[in-house]
Amino acid sequence: MGITEDNSNQRKTVPASVAMLRVLESWGVKHIYGYPGGSFNSTMAALDTEKENIQYIQVRHEQVAALAASADAKLTGHVQVCFGSAGPGATNLLTGLYDAREDHAPVVALIGQVPTTNMNYDYFQEFAENPMFEDVAVYNRTVMTAESLPYVVDKAVREAYKHKGVAVVVIPNNFGYVHIPDTGYSSSSPTDRKPAPLPHATTEEVLEVINLIKSAKRPIIHVGRGIQSGGEKLVELSRRLSIPLVLTGLAKGLIPDEYEANLGYANRAASKAADEAFATADLVIALGSNFPFANLVYRTHEFKFVQIDVDSARFGSHHFLDYGVWSDATIFVEKALELLDNGAVSETEPTAFYRACVAANKNWREYLDKMTNKPSDPLEFEAVYKEINRVAKDDAIFSIDVGDNIINSFRYLNLTPANKWTISALFASMGYGLPGAIAASLSFPERQIFHIAGDGAYSMVMQDLITQKKYGLPVINVITANASLNFIKSEQDDLPIPQHSGIYLEDQDFAMIAQGMGVESITVTSSQELPAAFDRAIEVTQSGRPFLIDAKITDKRGLPVEELEFHVENGKFVETINENYNANGTLHHPQSLEEFFASYDGEELKPMTYYFEQEGVSAV
């Protein structure tokens, strides 16, 4: 059945599905991700009618559609749309929709349903769809009349924006064909684009936090993405109050890597100095951060805890609260700098703890630099990141998949506020990188796009490399293939099991597979082959075509700084290795910290206690 507009008589009408798409267009939606199905044909017909105004992106699996919409919403801050037909098309969307829910991305999911004339007859692919989406969605409705279709979708957009989450609309297929009055169904208004007012810290609140910092011996600030554009100001505050910074992963790029007291990241995707500083801190200030691993990292020892957040509902969610400030992170920092500038608060000379952290951080960065520049044959992962950094433009966008590439990106990938990057942060869905790169290339066609994924994650969605080819998306796809689920392999290293289980993969020739899809590609097996491969990737993508690099790396484990632990003896910190390290016996078990570091080519690394001793930092 085709779709035509009825221009006869006195009142102009339009198919309900076309009216619905025009609502989405009014909200600024430029494209919609999905895969056709019989229960969605009325909307498919409308997409053809509206093809000059909204682009249909045909992916090869609905999970890719939902992940792309989620990534698109995270990168742009605007609502994005995906769809699936009744039955399996709907169920396939769930992984991507949960990613959007967990990372607070506004996404509208349109779900096909059999015609109302066939509902409740146990019809082919008919089932109750709303209950399935009840947990993932902030708004979850089935359209009951053709006339209400555009209204319900308009409401869904508003709810997705309001709650920064997923809105689901189930559409019986026959409704989309029905002609309804051609009138304005959208409630979109320029006032919707105004930034919401932010809470401000009071002078008294800022002074209380500063007094806590000055009273502490080993304070740190745990910085989240809530700092947004205030990174440089936070660096100034950190320097003037002599307090080191530890970042959550999503804050990468917001604080300059070269700042001496930017210690990096805590927990497993971590920097050595950051984990060591966190494990010995007596005051932790969570600044605009929502740290999902807090129940591990925040429970290692006792410390005072301050939380500064724009959402007061988060207070105490990760640690018992000593003091909370309901405020935007950057506004808080600006207020603190104002008090320093007007003399209400004095600056702090670099403390012993600050100096020790800076020295340990310098030592760690020298190690990372050595590993980055180390030739490798067979190829090791550090050299791959060196080449990415070499060819990446200043405003490049990175879509990074789940696994070891998260750890390695945090440690080795150069990012600044000029970059954009996206990961499946809280849901951690493997297969996110490729859909994210598709979304980035569509929404930012003028910018360079990198997709970085391991072979395990890429294998889940690699059919959609053809989507890059179909739409001429010039993505540089970097597949780090080691025939292992290495992130899980490293976890199993430290479990009391007799051997690794289920983590080794059958290797694939990803370059040949890409060529079969018409995508130019190359395989590299040593560091000396990387420059030519990346130079060719630049040439091809500059001509408007995707390119794939199949980087055959080893399955070595990066230095697991999370295995470092502290205890106190005679008023001093003692640093040791977690007793569960190498519990399955597959790795050499070191007898000392020096041997532990050396087993990861880190002979020059010093424990934090070395710098504590030098600077006179005690545990009391």
C-alpha positions as CSV (number, residue, x, y, z in Angstrom):
1,M,0.0,0.0,0.0
2,G,1.4,3.4,-1.0
3,I,1.0,6.7,0.8
4,T,-0.5,9.8,-0.9
5,E,-1.7,13.0,0.6
6,D,-5.3,14.0,0.2
7,N,-5.5,17.5,-1.1
8,S,-9.2,17.4,-2.0
9,N,-12.2,18.9,-0.4
10,Q,-11.8,21.8,2.1
11,R,-9.6,20.2,4.7
12,K,-6.2,19.0,3.7
13,T,-5.1,15.6,5.2
14,V,-1.9,13.7,5.5
15,P,-1.1,10.0,6.3
16,A,-0.6,9.7,10.1
17,S,2.9,8.2,9.6
18,V,3.9,11.2,7.5
19,A,2.6,13.6,10.2
20,M,4.6,11.6,12.8
21,L,7.8,12.0,10.8
22,R,7.2,15.8,10.4
23,V,7.0,16.0,14.2
24,L,10.4,14.4,14.4
25,E,11.7,16.8,11.8
26,S,10.4,19.7,13.8
27,W,12.5,18.5,16.7
28,G,15.6,18.5,14.5
29,V,15.9,14.8,13.8
30,K,18.0,14.4,10.7
31,H,18.1,10.6,10.3
32,I,16.5,7.5,11.7
33,Y,18.2,4.1,12.2
34,G,16.4,0.8,11.6
35,Y,15.7,-2.3,9.6
36,P,12.3,-2.9,7.8
37,G,9.7,-5.4,8.7
38,G,6.1,-6.1,7.7
39,S,4.6,-4.5,10.8
40,F,6.5,-1.2,10.1
41,N,5.6,-0.8,6.4
42,S,3.4,2.3,6.9
43,T,6.3,4.1,8.4
44,M,8.7,2.8,5.7
45,A,6.3,4.3,3.1
46,A,6.3,7.6,5.0
47,L,10.1,7.6,5.1
48,D,10.1,7.4,1.3
49,T,7.7,10.3,1.2
50,E,9.8,12.4,3.5
51,K,13.2,11.3,2.2
52,E,14.2,14.9,1.3
53,N,13.7,16.0,5.0
54,I,14.7,13.0,7.1
55,Q,17.2,10.3,6.1
56,Y,16.5,6.6,6.7
57,I,19.8,4.8,7.6
58,Q,19.4,1.1,6.8
59,V,21.5,-0.9,9.3
60,R,21.8,-4.7,9.1
61,H,20.7,-5.4,12.7
62,E,18.4,-3.6,15.0
63,Q,20.9,-3.7,17.9
64,V,23.2,-1.6,15.7
65,A,20.3,0.8,15.1
66,A,19.7,1.3,18.8
67,L,23.4,1.6,19.7
68,A,23.9,4.1,16.9
69,A,20.9,6.2,18.1
70,S,22.3,6.1,21.6
71,A,25.8,7.1,20.5
72,D,24.4,9.8,18.3
73,A,22.4,11.3,21.2
74,K,25.5,11.2,23.5
75,L,27.7,12.9,20.8
76,T,25.1,15.6,19.8
77,G,23.0,16.1,22.9
78,H,19.9,15.9,20.7
79,V,17.2,13.3,20.6
80,Q,17.8,10.5,18.1
81,V,15.5,7.8,16.7
82,C,15.6,4.1,16.0
83,F,13.0,1.5,15.1
84,G,12.3,-2.2,14.9
85,S,9.4,-4.2,13.7
86,A,7.1,-6.4,15.8
87,G,8.6,-9.4,17.5
88,P,12.4,-10.0,16.9
89,G,12.9,-6.5,15.5
90,A,11.7,-5.1,18.8
91,T,13.7,-7.5,21.0
92,N,16.9,-6.8,19.1
93,L,16.7,-3.1,20.1
94,L,16.9,-3.7,23.8
95,T,20.7,-3.8,24.2
96,G,21.1,-0.4,22.6
97,L,18.2,1.1,24.4
98,Y,19.7,-0.1,27.8
99,D,22.9,1.6,26.8
100,A,21.0,4.9,26.2
101,R,19.2,4.5,29.6
102,E,22.4,3.9,31.5
103,D,24.3,6.8,29.9
104,H,21.3,9.2,30.0
105,A,20.9,9.6,26.3
106,P,17.6,10.9,24.8
107,V,16.4,8.3,22.4
108,V,13.0,7.6,20.9
109,A,12.3,4.0,19.8
110,L,9.5,3.4,17.4
111,I,8.2,-0.2,17.6
112,G,6.1,-1.9,14.9
113,Q,3.0,-3.8,15.9
114,V,0.6,-5.9,13.8
115,P,-2.6,-4.1,12.6
116,T,-5.3,-3.6,15.1
117,T,-7.5,-5.8,13.0
118,N,-5.2,-8.7,13.8
119,M,-4.4,-8.0,17.4
120,N,-5.6,-10.5,20.0
121,Y,-5.8,-13.3,17.4
122,D,-2.4,-14.8,18.1
123,Y,-1.3,-13.3,14.8
124,F,2.2,-13.8,13.3
125,Q,4.8,-11.8,15.4
126,E,2.1,-10.4,17.6
127,F,2.9,-10.0,21.3
128,A,2.5,-7.6,24.1
129,E,5.4,-5.2,23.5
130,N,5.0,-2.6,26.2
131,P,5.8,-4.9,29.1
132,M,9.2,-5.7,27.6
133,F,10.2,-2.0,27.5
134,E,8.8,-1.1,30.9
135,D,12.2,-1.2,32.7
136,V,14.2,0.5,30.0
137,A,11.9,3.3,29.1
138,V,10.9,6.6,30.8
139,Y,7.8,6.8,28.5
140,N,6.2,3.6,27.1
141,R,3.0,3.9,25.1
142,T,1.0,2.1,22.4
143,V,-0.8,4.3,19.9
144,M,-4.5,3.8,20.2
145,T,-5.8,5.9,17.2
146,A,-4.3,7.1,13.9
147,E,-5.1,10.7,15.0
148,S,-3.0,10.4,18.1
149,L,0.1,9.0,16.4
150,P,1.9,12.3,15.9
151,Y,0.8,13.5,19.3
152,V,2.2,10.5,21.1
153,V,5.5,10.7,19.3
154,D,5.8,14.4,20.1
155,K,5.1,13.6,23.7
156,A,7.8,10.8,23.5
157,V,10.4,13.3,22.4
158,R,9.6,15.7,25.3
159,E,9.8,12.9,27.8
160,A,13.1,11.6,26.4
161,Y,14.6,15.1,26.7
162,K,13.1,15.7,30.2
163,H,14.4,12.4,31.7
164,K,17.5,12.0,29.4
165,G,16.3,8.5,28.6
166,V,14.4,6.2,26.3
167,A,10.9,6.8,25.1
168,V,9.1,3.9,23.4
169,V,6.1,4.2,21.0
170,V,4.4,1.1,19.8
171,I,2.6,1.7,16.5
172,P,0.0,-0.7,15.0
173,N,0.9,-0.8,11.3
174,N,-2.5,0.1,9.9
175,F,-2.7,3.5,11.7
176,G,0.2,4.9,9.7
177,Y,-1.8,4.7,6.4
178,V,-4.9,6.5,7.8
179,H,-5.3,10.2,6.6
180,I,-5.6,12.6,9.4
181,P,-5.9,16.5,9.4
182,D,-2.8,18.1,8.2
183,T,-2.2,20.4,11.1
184,G,0.7,21.3,13.4
185,Y,1.1,18.4,15.8
186,S,4.5,19.4,17.1
187,S,5.0,21.2,20.4
188,S,8.7,22.0,19.6
189,S,9.6,25.6,20.5
190,P,12.8,27.6,20.5
191,T,12.4,27.9,24.3
192,D,13.2,24.1,24.4
193,R,16.8,24.8,23.5
194,K,17.5,27.1,26.4
195,P,20.0,25.8,28.9
196,A,18.3,24.8,32.2
197,P,19.3,27.0,35.2
198,L,22.1,25.4,37.3
199,P,22.4,25.3,41.1
200,H,25.1,27.6,42.5
201,A,27.3,26.9,45.6
202,T,27.1,29.6,48.3
203,T,30.2,31.3,49.7
204,E,29.7,29.4,53.0
205,E,29.6,26.0,51.2
206,V,32.7,26.7,49.2
207,L,34.6,27.9,52.4
208,E,33.6,24.7,54.2
209,V,35.0,22.5,51.5
210,I,38.2,24.6,51.3
211,N,38.6,24.3,55.1
212,L,38.3,20.5,54.8
213,I,41.0,20.5,52.1
214,K,43.3,22.6,54.2
215,S,42.7,20.4,57.2
216,A,43.4,17.2,55.3
217,K,46.9,15.7,54.8
218,R,46.2,13.6,51.7
219,P,43.2,15.2,49.8
220,I,42.2,14.4,46.2
221,I,39.5,15.6,43.9
222,H,37.7,12.8,41.9
223,V,36.6,14.6,38.8
224,G,33.7,13.5,36.6
225,R,32.4,14.8,33.3
226,G,30.2,17.3,35.2
227,I,33.2,19.6,35.0
228,Q,32.5,20.0,31.3
229,S,34.2,23.1,30.0
230,G,35.7,24.0,33.4
231,G,38.8,21.9,33.1
232,E,41.4,24.7,32.9
233,K,39.8,26.4,35.8
234,L,40.0,23.2,37.9
235,V,43.7,22.9,37.0
236,E,44.2,26.4,38.4
237,L,42.3,25.5,41.6
238,S,44.2,22.3,42.0
239,R,47.5,24.0,41.7
240,R,46.6,26.9,44.1
241,L,45.2,24.6,46.8
242,S,47.8,21.9,46.2
243,I,45.3,19.1,45.6
244,P,45.8,16.3,43.0
245,L,43.2,15.3,40.5
246,V,42.0,11.8,39.8
247,L,39.6,11.4,36.9
248,T,36.6,9.2,36.1
249,G,36.9,7.7,32.6
250,L,34.3,10.0,31.1
251,A,36.3,13.0,32.1
252,K,39.1,12.1,29.8
253,G,40.0,15.0,27.6
254,L,38.4,17.6,29.9
255,I,41.6,18.0,32.0
256,P,44.8,18.5,30.1
257,D,46.9,15.3,30.2
258,E,50.1,17.3,30.5
259,Y,49.0,18.9,33.8
260,E,51.4,17.5,36.4
261,A,48.8,16.8,39.1
262,N,46.4,15.1,36.7
263,L,47.0,11.6,38.0
264,G,44.7,9.9,35.5
265,Y,42.1,7.3,36.3
266,A,41.2,5.0,39.2
267,N,40.4,1.3,39.4
268,R,41.2,-1.0,36.5
269,A,41.2,1.3,33.5
270,A,43.7,3.2,35.5
271,S,46.9,5.0,36.0
272,K,49.3,3.8,38.7
273,A,49.6,7.1,40.5
274,A,45.9,7.6,40.5
275,D,45.2,4.2,42.1
276,E,47.9,4.8,44.7
277,A,46.8,8.2,45.6
278,F,43.2,7.1,46.0
279,A,44.2,4.2,48.2
280,T,46.0,6.5,50.6
281,A,43.7,9.6,50.5
282,D,42.2,10.9,53.7
283,L,39.7,13.3,51.9
284,V,38.0,12.5,48.6
285,I,35.9,15.2,46.9
286,A,33.7,13.8,44.2
287,L,33.2,16.8,41.8
288,G,30.5,16.2,39.2
289,S,31.2,12.5,39.1
290,N,29.1,9.4,39.1
291,F,31.6,6.6,39.6
292,P,30.1,3.1,38.9
293,F,33.1,1.3,40.6
294,A,32.8,3.3,43.8
295,N,31.7,0.3,45.8
296,L,35.1,-1.2,45.1
297,V,37.4,1.9,45.1
298,Y,35.6,3.9,47.8
299,R,35.6,0.9,50.2
300,T,39.4,0.2,50.5
301,H,39.9,2.4,53.6
302,E,38.3,5.1,55.6
303,F,38.3,8.7,54.4
304,K,36.2,11.9,54.6
305,F,33.9,12.2,51.7
306,V,32.6,15.4,50.0
307,Q,30.2,15.4,47.1
308,I,29.6,18.4,44.8
309,D,26.9,17.6,42.2
310,V,24.2,19.2,40.1
311,D,21.9,16.4,41.1
312,S,21.4,16.2,44.8
313,A,19.6,12.9,44.5
314,R,23.1,11.4,44.0
315,F,24.4,12.5,47.4
316,G,25.5,9.5,49.4
317,S,24.8,7.0,46.6
318,H,28.4,5.7,46.5
319,H,29.8,6.6,50.0
320,F,28.6,7.9,53.3
321,L,28.5,11.7,53.0
322,D,30.4,14.0,55.3
323,Y,29.4,17.1,53.3
324,G,27.4,17.7,50.2
325,V,27.1,20.8,48.0
326,W,24.3,21.1,45.5
327,S,26.1,22.9,42.7
328,D,27.3,22.7,39.2
329,A,30.9,21.6,39.2
330,T,32.4,24.5,37.2
331,I,30.3,27.1,39.1
332,F,31.8,25.7,42.3
333,V,35.3,25.9,41.0
334,E,34.8,29.5,39.8
335,K,33.5,30.5,43.2
336,A,36.5,28.9,44.9
337,L,38.9,30.8,42.6
338,E,37.0,34.0,43.3
339,L,37.6,33.5,47.0
340,L,41.3,32.9,46.3
341,D,41.5,36.0,44.1
342,N,40.0,38.4,46.6
343,G,42.1,37.1,49.5
344,A,39.3,35.4,51.5
345,V,41.2,32.2,51.1
346,S,45.0,31.8,51.1
347,E,46.9,29.7,48.6
348,T,48.5,26.5,49.8
349,E,52.2,25.8,49.1
350,P,52.8,22.3,47.5
351,T,52.3,19.8,50.3
352,A,54.4,16.6,50.8
353,F,51.5,14.5,49.5
354,Y,51.0,16.7,46.4
355,R,54.8,16.6,45.6
356,A,54.9,12.8,46.0
357,C,51.8,12.4,43.7
358,V,53.4,14.6,41.1
359,A,56.7,12.7,41.2
360,A,54.9,9.3,41.0
361,N,52.8,10.6,38.1
362,K,55.9,11.8,36.2
363,N,57.4,8.3,36.7
364,W,54.3,6.6,35.3
365,R,54.1,8.9,32.3
366,E,57.7,8.2,31.4
367,Y,56.9,4.5,31.5
368,L,53.9,5.0,29.2
369,D,56.0,7.1,26.8
370,K,58.6,4.3,26.7
371,M,56.0,1.7,26.0
372,T,54.5,3.8,23.2
373,N,57.8,4.2,21.4
374,K,58.9,0.6,21.8
375,P,59.2,-1.3,18.5
376,S,57.3,-4.5,18.5
377,D,57.3,-7.6,16.3
378,P,54.9,-9.3,16.9
379,L,52.8,-6.2,17.2
380,E,51.8,-4.9,20.6
381,F,48.9,-2.5,21.3
382,E,50.9,0.6,22.4
383,A,52.3,1.1,18.9
384,V,48.8,1.2,17.4
385,Y,47.9,4.1,19.7
386,K,51.1,5.9,18.8
387,E,50.0,5.9,15.1
388,I,46.4,6.9,15.9
389,N,47.8,9.9,17.8
390,R,50.1,10.7,14.9
391,V,47.4,10.9,12.2
392,A,44.4,12.1,14.2
393,K,43.2,15.6,13.6
394,D,42.9,18.0,16.5
395,D,39.1,17.7,16.4
396,A,38.8,14.0,15.6
397,I,36.0,11.9,17.0
398,F,36.6,8.5,18.5
399,S,34.1,5.7,19.0
400,I,35.8,3.1,21.3
401,D,34.4,-0.4,21.9
402,V,34.3,-2.3,25.2
403,G,37.3,-4.3,26.4
404,D,41.0,-3.7,26.6
405,N,40.7,-0.8,24.3
406,I,39.0,1.1,27.0
407,I,42.1,0.7,29.3
408,N,44.5,1.4,26.5
409,S,42.6,4.5,25.3
410,F,42.6,5.9,28.7
411,R,46.3,5.4,29.0
412,Y,47.6,6.1,25.5
413,L,45.0,8.0,23.4
414,N,45.5,11.8,23.2
415,L,42.3,13.7,23.8
416,T,41.5,17.3,24.4
417,P,38.2,19.3,24.8
418,A,38.4,19.8,21.0
419,N,37.7,16.1,20.5
420,K,34.5,14.1,20.9
421,W,34.5,10.5,21.9
422,T,32.0,7.9,22.9
423,I,31.9,4.6,24.7
424,S,29.2,2.4,26.2
425,A,30.2,3.6,29.7
426,L,27.8,2.0,32.2
427,F,26.1,-0.7,30.3
428,A,29.4,-1.7,28.6
429,S,27.9,-3.3,25.6
430,M,30.4,-5.0,23.3
431,G,29.7,-4.1,19.7
432,Y,29.2,-0.4,20.5
433,G,32.2,1.0,18.5
434,L,31.0,0.4,15.0
435,P,27.5,1.9,15.5
436,G,29.0,4.8,17.3
437,A,31.3,5.5,14.4
438,I,28.4,5.4,12.0
439,A,26.5,7.9,14.1
440,A,29.5,10.2,14.4
441,S,30.1,10.2,10.7
442,L,26.5,11.0,9.9
443,S,26.2,13.8,12.5
444,F,29.7,15.3,12.0
445,P,30.4,14.7,8.3
446,E,33.2,17.3,8.3
447,R,35.2,15.6,11.0
448,Q,37.6,12.7,11.1
449,I,36.2,9.6,12.7
450,F,38.0,6.7,14.3
451,H,36.4,3.4,15.3
452,I,38.6,1.3,17.7
453,A,37.5,-2.2,18.6
454,G,38.9,-5.5,19.6
455,D,38.2,-8.6,17.6
456,G,35.7,-9.9,20.1
457,A,33.6,-6.8,20.2
458,Y,33.9,-6.1,16.4
459,S,32.7,-9.6,15.6
460,M,29.4,-8.9,17.2
461,V,28.4,-6.2,14.7
462,M,30.9,-6.4,11.8
463,Q,28.1,-7.0,9.3
464,D,27.4,-3.3,9.5
465,L,30.8,-2.3,8.0
466,I,28.7,-2.5,4.9
467,T,26.6,0.4,6.2
468,Q,29.7,2.6,6.2
469,K,30.2,1.5,2.6
470,K,26.6,2.0,1.6
471,Y,26.4,5.6,2.9
472,G,30.0,6.6,2.0
473,L,31.1,7.1,5.6
474,P,34.9,7.8,5.7
475,V,35.6,6.0,9.0
476,I,39.1,4.7,10.0
477,N,38.3,1.3,11.5
478,V,41.1,0.0,13.7
479,I,40.6,-3.6,14.8
480,T,43.0,-4.8,17.4
481,A,42.8,-8.6,16.9
482,N,44.5,-11.0,19.4
483,A,42.1,-14.0,19.2
484,S,41.2,-13.5,22.8
485,L,38.7,-11.8,25.0
486,N,41.6,-10.3,26.7
487,F,39.7,-8.1,29.2
488,I,38.1,-11.2,30.6
489,K,41.3,-13.2,30.3
490,S,43.0,-10.7,32.6
491,E,40.1,-11.1,35.1
492,Q,40.6,-14.9,35.0
493,D,44.3,-14.5,35.6
494,D,43.4,-13.5,39.2
495,L,40.7,-16.1,39.9
496,P,41.4,-19.5,41.6
497,I,40.5,-21.5,38.5
498,P,42.8,-24.1,37.0
499,Q,43.0,-22.5,33.6
500,H,41.4,-19.8,31.4
501,S,37.9,-20.8,30.3
502,G,36.0,-19.8,27.1
503,I,38.1,-16.7,26.2
504,Y,40.1,-17.8,23.2
505,L,38.6,-16.9,19.8
506,E,39.1,-18.4,16.4
507,D,41.1,-15.8,14.5
508,Q,39.6,-14.2,11.4
509,D,41.0,-12.3,8.4
510,F,39.1,-9.1,9.0
511,A,40.9,-7.4,6.1
512,M,39.7,-10.0,3.6
513,I,36.2,-9.8,5.0
514,A,36.2,-6.0,4.6
515,Q,37.4,-6.3,1.1
516,G,34.5,-8.7,0.4
517,M,32.2,-5.8,1.4
518,G,34.1,-3.4,-0.9
519,V,36.0,-1.7,1.9
520,E,39.7,-1.2,1.4
521,S,41.8,-2.7,4.2
522,I,45.2,-3.9,5.3
523,T,46.6,-6.3,7.8
524,V,49.6,-5.3,10.0
525,T,51.6,-7.6,12.2
526,S,54.5,-5.4,13.4
527,S,55.0,-1.8,14.5
528,Q,57.2,-1.0,11.4
529,E,54.2,-1.7,9.2
530,L,51.9,0.7,11.0
531,P,52.9,4.1,9.5
532,A,52.2,3.0,5.9
533,A,48.9,1.5,6.9
534,F,47.7,4.6,8.6
535,D,49.0,6.8,5.9
536,R,46.9,4.8,3.4
537,A,43.9,5.0,5.8
538,I,44.2,8.8,5.6
539,E,44.3,8.8,1.8
540,V,41.3,6.6,1.5
541,T,39.1,8.3,4.0
542,Q,40.0,11.7,2.6
543,S,38.4,10.5,-0.6
544,G,35.2,9.8,1.2
545,R,35.5,6.0,1.8
546,P,35.9,3.8,4.9
547,F,39.1,2.0,5.6
548,L,39.9,-0.9,7.9
549,I,43.2,-1.8,9.6
550,D,43.4,-5.4,11.0
551,A,46.1,-5.0,13.6
552,K,47.2,-8.5,14.7
553,I,48.4,-7.7,18.3
554,T,49.6,-10.0,21.0
555,D,47.4,-10.9,23.9
556,K,49.7,-9.5,26.6
557,R,48.2,-8.0,29.7
558,G,48.7,-4.3,30.3
559,L,50.2,-3.4,33.7
560,P,47.4,-4.1,36.2
561,V,47.8,-1.2,38.6
562,E,44.6,-2.2,40.4
563,E,46.6,-5.0,42.0
564,L,48.5,-2.6,44.2
565,E,47.4,-2.4,47.8
566,F,48.3,-0.5,50.9
567,H,48.3,-1.1,54.6
568,V,49.8,0.8,57.5
569,E,52.7,-0.3,59.7
570,N,54.2,1.9,62.5
571,G,52.6,5.0,61.0
572,K,53.9,4.4,57.5
573,F,52.2,3.1,54.3
574,V,53.4,-0.2,53.0
575,E,52.6,-1.0,49.4
576,T,52.1,-4.7,48.3
577,I,50.6,-6.8,45.6
578,N,47.1,-8.2,45.9
579,E,47.4,-11.8,47.1
580,N,44.9,-12.8,44.4
581,Y,47.1,-11.6,41.6
582,N,47.9,-14.6,39.3
583,A,45.7,-16.9,41.4
584,N,45.4,-19.3,38.4
585,G,49.1,-19.6,38.0
586,T,49.3,-18.7,34.3
587,L,51.6,-15.7,35.0
588,H,54.8,-15.5,36.8
589,H,54.1,-14.6,40.5
590,P,56.4,-11.8,41.6
591,Q,58.0,-11.8,45.0
592,S,58.4,-8.0,45.1
593,L,57.0,-4.8,43.7
594,E,60.2,-4.4,41.6
595,E,59.7,-7.8,40.1
596,F,56.0,-7.1,39.5
597,F,56.8,-3.9,37.6
598,A,59.7,-5.5,35.7
599,S,57.4,-8.3,34.5
600,Y,55.5,-5.5,32.5
601,D,58.7,-3.9,31.2
602,G,58.5,-1.3,34.0
603,E,61.9,-1.6,35.6
604,E,62.1,2.1,36.1
605,L,58.8,2.3,38.0
606,K,58.9,3.2,41.7
607,P,56.1,2.4,44.2
608,M,54.3,5.4,45.6
609,T,55.8,4.6,49.0
610,Y,59.2,5.5,47.6
611,Y,58.0,9.0,46.9
612,F,56.2,9.2,50.3
613,E,59.5,8.4,51.9
614,Q,61.3,11.0,49.9
615,E,58.7,13.7,50.7
616,G,58.0,12.7,54.3
617,V,54.4,11.6,53.8
618,S,53.1,9.6,56.8
619,A,49.9,7.6,57.4
620,V,49.0,9.5,60.5
